[in-house]
Amino acid sequence: MSAKTLITEFRARREAAIARRDLERQLAVYSSPAEIEDVLAAIEHDDHPDANLVRDILTSNLAGSYRAHRAQRAPLSA
């Protein structure tokens, strides 16, 4: 593999990572389980490649939201 090919691949990966972080930031406004589930329902039948990325990010946000909710409701130990 040539140096030029490696540089091109590195740039593509870096740009993809930047785009994902930007999308994660944009989707972070949907923070409650109800909001996230509403957006997931809205794109349920969308087959655009970006829809899968949005679903992945929102599903991760939803899991984090449930973990945070459970941590807040955890009983205090003596």
N, C-alpha and C positions, 0 to 999 in steps of 0.2 A: 504494500500500500504506500502510495507516495505521500510526501509531506503535504502537498496541496490538497489531496483527498482527506487527510486527517484534519487539516485546518477547516475545510469545508464542513466536515461532519461535526467538529467541535462547535463551530458557529451555529449550525442547525440545532444542535442539542441545547446550546445556550439560549437561543431565541425561543425554543419550545419551553424551556424552563421559565424564562421571563414571562412568556405569554400565560403559562399555567399560574404563576404567582399572581399575575394581574387579574386573572379570572377568579382565583381564590379570594382575592381582596374584594372584588366586585360582588361575589356571592356571599361574603361574610355578613352582609346586611340582613340576610335571612337567617335569623339566629334562633327563633323558637321552633319547636317541632312542628307546630301547625303551619307556620310560614314555609318551612322547608318542604313539608309534605304537599302543600299546595303547588309549589313550583315543580316538584317531581311529578305530580299528577298532570300538570299542564304540558310537560314534555314527554309524558309516558310513551306516546306512539311516534315521537319524532325519531327518524332514522338518520339524521344528519350526524356525521362523525363527531362534531363538537358537542352534540347532545349527550353522547356517552361520557365525555369528559365532564360536562356539567353534572350529570348523574353521579359520577364518581365523587366529585368534590362535595356535592350536597349530601350524599350518603355519609361521607366522612364527617361533615358538619353535624348531621343528624345524630350520628353515634356519639360525637363529642357533646352534643346538647343533652342527650340522655344520661351520659356519664356525669356531667356537671349537675344535672337535676338530682340524680341518685346520691351524689356526694353531699349535696345540700340537705337532703332528707335523711341521711344516715343517722342512726341513733347515736347519741353520745355515750361512750363507755365510761364506766366509773373509775 
